[in-house]
Amino acid sequence: MSYGKLIFRTLAILTASILAIWMAGRIVAIQSLNDLSVHAEQRTTLYASSLKAALSRFDYLPFVVAEEARILGLMLAPGQEAIQRAANEYLERMNDEAGAAALYVLDAEGTTVAASNWRTPESFVGQNYHFRPYFQIAARGDPGRYFAIGVTTNQPGYFLSYPIRLSDEIVGVAVVKVDLDPLQHDWASGGESIFVADENGVIVLSSQEAWRYHSLRPLPDDLRLTLNKTRQYNQTDPLLMNWRDQGPPSGGLQPVSVQPETNAPLQSTKPPGLYFAHATPLPDFGWSMYFLAPDNVINADVAAARIMTGIIALALVFAGLYWRQRLHTRKLRRLSRAELEARIEERTRELQEAQSSLVQAGKLAALGQMSAAIAHELNQPLAAMRTYAASALMLIGRDAPDQASDTVSKMNGLVDRMAQITGHLKQFARKSPKQLEPTPIGKAVNNALTLLEPELRLREVSVETIIPEGQADILGDTVRLEQVFINLARNALDAMEGVNNKSLTIRLESEDGFHVIEFADNGPGIPAEELDQLFDPFFTTKEVGKGLGLGLSLSYGIIRDFGGSISARNALGGGAVFRIALPVYETKQPHAEVA
Ligand code: ADP
């Protein structure tokens, strides 16, 4: 691969990976934002209902107090100690029973005339609450609801008020103060960030103490004047939350940053907290409830998704590289195997060529060896023919045509015999065809013996051929088979040099789908240590110039080419036996039986 291509691919993979990582982050961000939105809504609904339950529990209490005879009695006769005591005890018992923070009664001027906490140091009795809106609302004849921090107790509370009427005249106000501290403690222990902002945008209830009485937005001047009078937050200037939107809302969630001001002398430089805020109005109170989820919840999910995607991308890249490498080595292996096969083929062809030229060389060598005997063989009929020709001429001269023709036909017989010998020689010298064909063994044996006959006769060898009737075919070619037989017979001749009563037995048998031909002589046999090497090329025990050591190795190759085998052993009575087994060739292939 070129350098440019490599850089291009690397860049492509890198870009794809980064894109995948970014996409995974986006998808997970959207998904977990959705999840968070659902969660925030569920939580705010739950918190809102807990708040409503906490407040409405005491709705009935100011009304009941306003109807109570002991309270009405106090309104009729203020300052009467026994009546006052009865009222105080009544409020104390009622408050204990109901579990509110305080229960008390104001007169028409807003001064506390009886209170459940009359025995305690923080007793409301004698305190004037005329400035409190809950008094003013009730004094006008309506039930009042109001959140404020207690002026006396400095405790946040929710005040519910109800007018006390005597024959249609409002003579006082009954008030219950609900303590919201336990609720806030509950929220805080839940570990979630939740707060309630009142109609002024001031946080009146919060699970985080540091946020309490902070304002979401700067308060306008006229509101500050009012607060001065009502002392709602027991101070005129609430600290700021520094509440800022960070981007557009999505799915009911508003990304915000929050950095609440503190009163600490050293302004801490704490970085702003980042949240997703979900707000729900609480119409009963004119308030809003906020649920804040830290944005790192989502950031953690997104980071996890990105890391996972990165790991997967990396794994894919490595898997790809590994796969490429595998393919590459496989290709190399395949290539080298193909190359190897090609080389084997080439060598085999070379070997076959070498072998066939060796076969040819072997044949020519055999011809050379035979030539003397053949020349001798041809000389005899030639000499005879010369004599016959002379006598035929003489007979013609004597005008004895019958006798002359008799002589000439004898000459004819001699010519036939000579033609037979030269014909065999010509065929033997021919280069053998590549194609194998049905070859009768008996004929090849006879041809070989015909070619060797002069020599056999010269050396007085008695040849016995034991060949059963009928044709024994193998798949091969006559000339090469003849060559093998000539080699074996010639070796036998050489081995029997100096032996009396030389005999060569050629036997053909058929067994188990094989034709078996054996050449047995009565020579000295083969030394045991040479049996293994006989068929090796150039193995010879003959003197230089007499043998090349190729005859048996060529024969071995020829027989193998015909699908057969050749082996040598010593006969029990001495002498060597060469055994050739060749598969039987059947003209009619046997058909598979049909069941
Ligand atoms: P060459 O005849 O040129 O030596 P061959 O391959 O035909 O080559 O024979 C190899 C050797 O095998 C011969 O030199 C001889 O020692 C041994 N041999 C072959 N035929 C016979 C046999 N019939 N009897 C004893 N030895 C034999």
Residues whose N, C-alpha, C, O or C-beta is under 5 A from the ligand:
A	BS01	ADP	N491 A492 A495 G523 G525 I526 L534 F539 T540 T541 K542 G547 L548 G549 L550 G551 L552 S553 A576
